[in-house]
Amino acid sequence: MSEWITVCKLDDIHAQTGVCALVNDEPVAIFRPYDDDRLYAISNIDPFFHASVLSRGIIAEHQNELWVASPLKKQRFRLKDGYCLEDSNYSIKSYPVRAENGAVQIQIN
């Protein structure tokens, strides 16, 4: 059974940035690319280095998709699904995320 867990206020995430939240013992990177309610959530773990750093990456557009570049070696992960552009074997988990009454919520199973 899935449920939505509130992790922070929407105002805690500035446009063009990400934050990290610990959700059920998993580090999740939550991104707000624009100054509106659109949010994306992927694992915060860079699978190339096993480091919890993706929330500090740079959000960029490539091939009409939004990506985050790891702050370590700049591998890119698509925000909508965690797909790794450089090597699909290193794709990461994505999470359903929403803004509800000013709160950011992640759906867990």
Sequence and secondary structure as in RCSB ss.txt:
>XXXX:A:sequence
MSEWITVCKLDDIHAQTGVCALVNDEPVAIFRPYDDDRLYAISNIDPFFHASVLSRGIIAEHQNELWVASPLKKQ
RFRLKDGYCLEDSNYSIKSYPVRAENGAVQIQIN
>XXXX:A:secstr
  EEEEEEEGGGS TTEEEEEEETTEEEEEEE SSSS  EEEESEETTTTEE GGGSEEEEETTEEEEE TTT  
EEETTT  BSS GGG   EE EEEETTEEEEEE 
